[in-house]
C-alpha cells in the first residue's frame, strides 16, 4: 500500500508553478499598464497637482537621499509651471520621523508659497496616497514623482483608482547598496497592489480621514 505523502510532489509542484506564473503575469500587467505614462520632466503635461510620495526621514528630521531626489524633481516640475499645487503625501503621524514636516519645511525653504502646498499626513503607503489624492483631495490629474523602480506601481494604482496620471522618475542610484533589497520588496509589493486594485480592495473607511 502506497503512503499518501508520495502523492504530494506533483500537486505541490503544480501549485508552485502556478504561483510563479501568477507572479510573473502580475509583474507584466503592472509594467504594461504603466509604461506609456512614464515621461520626462519636459514631456510632462500640466496637471492639477504634483504628487511627491514620501520616503524615509531620520529622527533628526533629515530627508533620505531618495526623498531629497523626489523633492528636487517635484520642485523642478513646479518651477516649470507643470502645476501650481504640490501634494506631499507620506507618514505625518510619526512624531519622531515625520515625513510631511520635513518635506513641507524643505519646500518652504525653497520659496514655495505655503498656499501652493497640500499636506497629506495619512499617505502611509502608495495605495493610500493615490486613493486619498482621488477621493479626499478630489484630484483627477496628477504628476507622480518617485524613484524609477517604484514609479510603475504608483502609476498602475493611480490609474486603477480613476486618476489620469503621468509619472516622472528619479534615479534609483541614490539607493546604492539597498537597491537589490528594494527591487525584491517592490516585486512583492506589486502583487499586493494588484490584489488591492483588482481583486480585494481595502476597506476605504480608514483611508478617508480628512485632508490636512
N, C-alpha and C positions, 0 to 999 in steps of 0.2 A: 504493500500500500504506500503510495507516494505521500510524502509530507507536504502539507499545504504551502509552507514557505517557499518550496521550489517552484511554485507557480507565480510567485510575486515579480520576478525580474522583468518579464515582458510588459505587464501593465504599468509597472513603475517606470520603466524606460519610456513607455509611450507618453506618460504624464510629463516626464521631464522634457521630452522632445516637444510636446505641445506648449509647455511653459516657455521654452526657449524661442519657439516660433512666435508665440504671442508677444513676447518681449521685443523681438526684432521688428514685428509688424507695428507695434506701438511707437517705437523709435522712428520708423519710416513715416508713419502717419503724421506725427508731430513735425518732423522735418519738412515733409511735403506741403503741409498746410501753412507753414510759416516762412518758407524760403523766399517767396516772392514779395514779402513785406519787409525784408531787411533792406535798409537804404543807407546811403552815406549822409553825412551832415548836409551836404549841398543839395542832395536829391530829395531830402525830406520835405513833404508837403505841410503847409500850415495846419495846425490843429488847435483844438480848444485848450489843451494843456500838454505840457511836457511832464511825463511821469518819470521820476527818478526813484528807483527801487532801493530800499535801504540795505545796508550791509554792516559788517562788524564795526563797532566803536569800542575803544578800550575804557577802562574805569576812570581815566582822566578826561574822557570826552574827545580823545583824538580819533579821527577817522582812519580806518584801514586804507592802504593803497588802493584796494578795489573800490571802496566807496568814494575816495577822493577822485578817482578816474571817472566815475559816474557823474559826480557833481560837476567836474570840469566840462564834460561833454554836454550835460544838460544846460549849463550856463552858456556855452558856446551857441547852442541852438536858440536859446532865449535871446542872446545878443544879435543873432542873425534875423530875428523877427519871426521865427517859426511859430511862436506862441507868446502871448502876453501873460501867461499863467504857468507857474511851475508847481506841480503837485509832488510833494515829498511824502513818501509812504514807507513806513517801517515800524519798528518797535519803539514806541514812545511811552510805553508803560513801565519799562525798566528804568528806575531812577539812577541806577549805577552805570548803566551803559545805554543811555538814551540816544537812539539814532536820530530821532527827529530834532532834538535840541541841538545836536552837533551840526546837522545838515542845515537847519534854518540859520544858525549863527554864522555859518560859513557864507551862505548866500547873502546875508545882510552885510557882511564884511566886504563882499564883492560889489556892493552898491545896488543890489536888487531891492526895490521897494517892498516893504512888508505886505502891502495890499496885493502884490503880484504872487504871493506865496500861499499855497494851500497846504496845510499840515495835517496829514492823516496819521494819528498816533496808533491806530489799530490795524495797520497793514502788517500783521505778524508773519505772513508768508505771501508767496507770489499770488496764490489764488485769492486771498483776502484783499490784497492791494488792488487787483484788477476788478474783483467783484464790487468793492466799495467805490472804485472810480466810476463804475457804471450806475450802481443803484443808490449810493449815498450822495455822491457829488454830481450825479446826473450828467455825466460827460458822455459824449458819443464818439468823439475823435480824439486820439491820443498819439503822442510820440513817446515811445517807451525807451528808456535808457538803462542799460545794464551791460554786464560783460558778454562777449560774443557767445560763450558756451551756454549761457543762461537765457539768451535772448529768444531762441526758438520756442522754449516752453512758455515764456511770458507772452509772446505774440499769439501762440496757439490758444492759451487760456483767454486772452483778451478777446480774440475773435469768436471763440466759442461762447463767450459771455455777451456777445452782441456789440462789442466795440469795433469801430473802424480804426485800426491802429497800424502804425508802422513802427519799426524799431531801429535804433542806431546803437550798434555795439561798440564797446570799448575793449581794448586788448586784454586777452587772457594772461599775457606775460607778467602782469603785476602779481599774479598768484604764485609764480615761481614754483617752489617745492611742493606747494599744496595743490597744484593743478591736477595731478593724476587722481588724488582723492576726490577733488571737486567734480571731475568728469564722471567718476564712478557714481558718486552720490547723485549727480544730475541725471544720469541714465535711469536710476531708480525713481527719482522724483518725477520723471516723465510718465512713468507707469501710474503713479498716484494721480498726476494731473489728468491723465486720460480717464481714469475712473471717476474723478471729481467732475469732469466736464461732460462725460458722455454715458456714464453707467449709473453712478450713485452720487448725485450732488450732495455736498454737506448741508446740514441744517443752516439755513440763512440767518436765523434769528441772532446768533452771536456776531454775525458779520455786519449787522445793521446799526451798530452803535452810532450815535450822532457824530458828524464830522466836526473836526476842531477848527 
